[in-house]
Amino acid sequence: MLSIWGHPLTPGAVDVAAITDREEILPYPPNHRPETRARIVLSARKLFNQFGFDGVSVQQIMANAGLTHGGFYRHFASKSDLYAEVLECFFTDPKWNNSWEGVHIDLSAPDAGAQIVRAYLSRQHFDEVENSCPMIALPSDVARSNENAKRAYQTVFEAMVALLERGSAQKGRASRTSALAIAALCVGGMVIARASEGRALATELRKAAMDVALKLGGWDGKTNPKHAQSKRHNPKNRAFISRRKLIP
């Protein structure tokens, strides 16, 4: 006699009661759903950053996450809905991994604006295609996408502007204007650098954008030592930027 988990089965039949009993005995843990959703988003972000929205299928996203295709629709209504969530960055999502070669940004630090500029335009971010900020990897896709994607992109960009404005030495309207220009230099500089064939030109572009952005923000170009500590020497500090110099 065939059986599933100790329940007898007649040949060719599926004992739904047996399966239901098993699910009741071994239910998913409480954090299963959010963790699975996070795996899907991470997989999609890496693939979208590499191949663009149209170059990746739902099946590929799920396979890369180690999940079955059918499970996708328990979390997202469509690939477009997932795309909007993928556009989150460390400016809007505290759980987003904002590190490039061990570099982390302390958004609560007084010099957070300068940290953002240096990290964003660094060689580490330039080389980290899979884990790059979606604002530099996906702008063309967003321009062709629906309102949800454009709204998500704008939300991330405005969050970046707000952080830069908060840390700017300028005040009032001048601060807002400077923050918008700095954000445009960071995102646009990286987009053009990534699109350049020559490595030398890409490096020159990033350095020029960084120099101008730091001047616009009123920053002297040096990280405040009180907010720049090595993870090796201060393992308990969760928000830090590495002592190792960011390579421009």
PLY file of the C-alpha trace (Angstrom):
ply
format ascii 1.0
element vertex 248
property float x
property float y
property float z
element edge 247
property int vertex1
property int vertex2
end_header
0.00 0.00 0.00
1.36 3.42 -0.96
1.46 6.11 1.69
2.39 9.74 2.28
3.74 10.59 5.74
2.08 7.47 7.14
-1.31 7.99 5.49
-2.42 5.11 3.18
-3.10 6.00 -0.45
-4.89 4.18 -3.18
-2.86 3.94 -6.39
-3.19 7.06 -8.57
-4.88 9.11 -5.85
-3.65 12.11 -3.88
-4.71 12.21 -0.26
-5.38 15.93 0.30
-6.14 15.33 3.96
-2.73 13.81 4.49
-1.01 16.79 2.90
-3.14 19.23 4.88
-2.33 17.41 8.11
1.37 17.62 7.29
1.18 21.38 6.64
-0.55 21.86 9.98
2.19 19.88 11.72
5.03 21.72 9.95
3.80 25.25 9.13
6.09 27.91 7.68
7.92 29.99 10.31
6.46 33.50 10.92
9.28 35.21 9.04
9.09 32.93 5.98
7.00 35.27 3.82
9.01 38.50 4.34
12.29 36.61 3.96
11.13 35.00 0.72
9.97 38.37 -0.60
13.36 39.88 0.27
15.12 37.06 -1.63
13.01 37.78 -4.71
13.76 41.52 -4.54
17.49 40.93 -4.10
17.57 38.49 -7.01
15.63 40.89 -9.24
17.84 43.85 -8.31
21.00 41.99 -9.30
19.54 40.73 -12.57
17.86 44.02 -13.51
21.12 45.88 -12.81
22.95 43.53 -15.16
20.44 42.95 -17.96
17.67 45.55 -17.62
13.93 45.08 -17.12
13.17 43.56 -20.53
16.20 41.26 -20.42
15.04 39.29 -17.38
12.04 36.99 -16.95
10.11 36.12 -13.80
11.32 32.55 -14.14
14.96 33.69 -14.19
14.41 35.90 -11.15
12.89 33.07 -9.16
15.51 30.52 -10.27
18.30 32.91 -9.24
16.63 33.22 -5.83
16.39 29.43 -5.52
12.58 29.50 -5.67
9.90 28.04 -7.95
8.25 30.13 -10.63
4.71 29.74 -9.27
5.61 31.21 -5.89
6.25 34.63 -7.45
2.59 35.58 -7.61
2.10 35.07 -3.88
4.23 38.17 -3.42
3.82 40.34 -6.54
1.01 40.82 -9.03
3.42 41.34 -11.91
7.04 41.94 -12.84
6.27 45.66 -13.02
5.16 45.68 -9.38
8.40 43.96 -8.39
10.35 46.46 -10.46
9.01 49.39 -8.45
10.19 47.76 -5.21
13.60 46.95 -6.66
14.17 50.67 -7.13
14.55 51.11 -3.38
18.04 52.12 -2.29
19.76 52.75 1.03
18.25 56.25 1.07
14.78 54.78 1.59
15.35 51.20 2.76
17.42 50.75 5.97
17.74 47.01 5.26
19.28 47.57 1.84
22.91 46.48 1.68
24.61 49.79 0.92
28.16 48.48 1.12
30.65 48.43 -1.71
33.84 46.59 -0.76
33.11 46.99 2.93
32.23 50.70 2.81
29.15 51.77 4.78
27.53 55.17 5.07
26.42 56.59 8.40
23.30 58.52 7.43
22.97 59.93 10.95
26.43 61.52 10.94
26.88 65.30 10.52
29.04 64.64 7.45
26.63 62.13 5.89
26.37 64.27 2.75
30.10 64.13 2.12
30.11 60.39 2.84
27.33 59.85 0.30
29.19 61.77 -2.41
32.48 59.95 -1.88
30.90 56.51 -1.66
28.48 57.05 -4.54
31.18 58.21 -6.94
33.81 55.77 -5.70
35.57 53.13 -7.76
33.98 50.51 -5.48
30.45 51.54 -6.50
31.51 51.83 -10.13
32.75 48.23 -10.16
29.86 46.74 -8.15
27.32 46.39 -10.95
25.06 43.79 -9.31
24.77 45.69 -6.03
24.81 49.21 -7.42
22.18 51.80 -6.66
19.29 51.19 -9.11
19.15 54.91 -9.91
22.31 54.58 -12.02
21.61 51.13 -13.45
17.99 51.53 -14.50
17.18 55.14 -15.58
16.42 54.26 -19.20
14.15 51.41 -18.12
12.31 53.69 -15.71
11.77 56.33 -18.40
9.93 53.69 -20.46
8.07 52.17 -17.50
4.72 52.87 -15.87
3.87 55.49 -13.26
4.63 53.15 -10.35
8.24 52.73 -11.43
8.67 56.45 -12.07
7.15 57.27 -8.70
9.49 54.81 -6.97
12.51 56.28 -8.76
11.51 59.82 -7.80
10.99 58.77 -4.16
14.54 57.42 -3.95
16.01 60.47 -5.69
14.14 62.89 -3.42
15.30 60.94 -0.35
18.88 61.35 -1.56
18.33 65.08 -2.09
16.88 65.44 1.43
19.92 63.79 3.00
22.30 65.96 1.01
20.32 69.08 1.86
20.42 68.23 5.56
24.19 67.93 5.50
24.88 70.91 3.26
26.67 73.96 4.62
24.24 76.11 2.61
20.93 77.25 4.09
17.41 77.81 2.78
16.81 77.81 -0.95
20.55 77.65 -1.65
20.70 74.35 0.25
17.91 72.82 -1.83
19.47 74.00 -5.08
22.89 72.67 -4.10
21.45 69.32 -2.98
19.61 68.86 -6.29
22.77 69.67 -8.24
24.90 67.34 -6.08
22.45 64.46 -6.49
22.39 65.05 -10.26
26.20 65.04 -10.33
26.35 61.79 -8.38
23.73 59.90 -10.38
24.50 61.44 -13.76
28.25 61.17 -13.26
28.00 57.45 -12.55
25.59 56.85 -15.44
27.98 58.48 -17.93
31.03 56.81 -16.36
29.38 53.39 -16.68
28.45 54.13 -20.30
32.01 55.15 -21.22
34.20 52.64 -23.02
37.49 53.93 -21.66
38.35 53.34 -18.02
40.48 56.50 -17.92
37.59 58.71 -18.98
35.26 57.03 -16.49
37.71 57.72 -13.68
38.16 61.32 -14.79
34.38 61.82 -14.91
33.83 60.43 -11.42
36.65 62.49 -9.94
35.42 65.70 -11.59
31.84 65.09 -10.41
33.07 64.31 -6.89
35.22 67.44 -6.66
32.42 69.74 -7.81
29.80 68.01 -5.63
31.93 68.35 -2.49
32.48 72.04 -3.21
28.76 72.63 -3.78
28.00 71.00 -0.45
30.54 73.11 1.39
32.57 70.04 2.40
36.35 70.09 2.59
36.78 66.62 1.12
38.00 64.96 4.32
35.90 62.53 6.35
35.34 63.58 9.95
37.44 61.09 11.99
34.73 60.91 14.66
32.43 59.31 12.09
34.99 57.31 10.14
36.08 54.19 11.96
37.43 50.86 10.86
35.11 47.91 11.26
38.11 45.92 12.44
38.75 48.28 15.36
35.12 48.94 16.20
33.06 45.83 15.41
30.12 46.98 17.54
29.57 50.08 15.43
27.00 49.10 12.80
27.17 52.35 10.83
30.63 53.25 9.66
32.71 54.17 6.67
35.97 52.30 6.24
39.28 53.98 7.02
40.54 52.55 3.76
40.47 55.40 1.30
37.67 55.26 -1.23
39.35 55.00 -4.60
38.17 57.84 -6.84
0 1
1 2
2 3
3 4
4 5
5 6
6 7
7 8
8 9
9 10
10 11
11 12
12 13
13 14
14 15
15 16
16 17
17 18
18 19
19 20
20 21
21 22
22 23
23 24
24 25
25 26
26 27
27 28
28 29
29 30
30 31
31 32
32 33
33 34
34 35
35 36
36 37
37 38
38 39
39 40
40 41
41 42
42 43
43 44
44 45
45 46
46 47
47 48
48 49
49 50
50 51
51 52
52 53
53 54
54 55
55 56
56 57
57 58
58 59
59 60
60 61
61 62
62 63
63 64
64 65
65 66
66 67
67 68
68 69
69 70
70 71
71 72
72 73
73 74
74 75
75 76
76 77
77 78
78 79
79 80
80 81
81 82
82 83
83 84
84 85
85 86
86 87
87 88
88 89
89 90
90 91
91 92
92 93
93 94
94 95
95 96
96 97
97 98
98 99
99 100
100 101
101 102
102 103
103 104
104 105
105 106
106 107
107 108
108 109
109 110
110 111
111 112
112 113
113 114
114 115
115 116
116 117
117 118
118 119
119 120
120 121
121 122
122 123
123 124
124 125
125 126
126 127
127 128
128 129
129 130
130 131
131 132
132 133
133 134
134 135
135 136
136 137
137 138
138 139
139 140
140 141
141 142
142 143
143 144
144 145
145 146
146 147
147 148
148 149
149 150
150 151
151 152
152 153
153 154
154 155
155 156
156 157
157 158
158 159
159 160
160 161
161 162
162 163
163 164
164 165
165 166
166 167
167 168
168 169
169 170
170 171
171 172
172 173
173 174
174 175
175 176
176 177
177 178
178 179
179 180
180 181
181 182
182 183
183 184
184 185
185 186
186 187
187 188
188 189
189 190
190 191
191 192
192 193
193 194
194 195
195 196
196 197
197 198
198 199
199 200
200 201
201 202
202 203
203 204
204 205
205 206
206 207
207 208
208 209
209 210
210 211
211 212
212 213
213 214
214 215
215 216
216 217
217 218
218 219
219 220
220 221
221 222
222 223
223 224
224 225
225 226
226 227
227 228
228 229
229 230
230 231
231 232
232 233
233 234
234 235
235 236
236 237
237 238
238 239
239 240
240 241
241 242
242 243
243 244
244 245
245 246
246 247
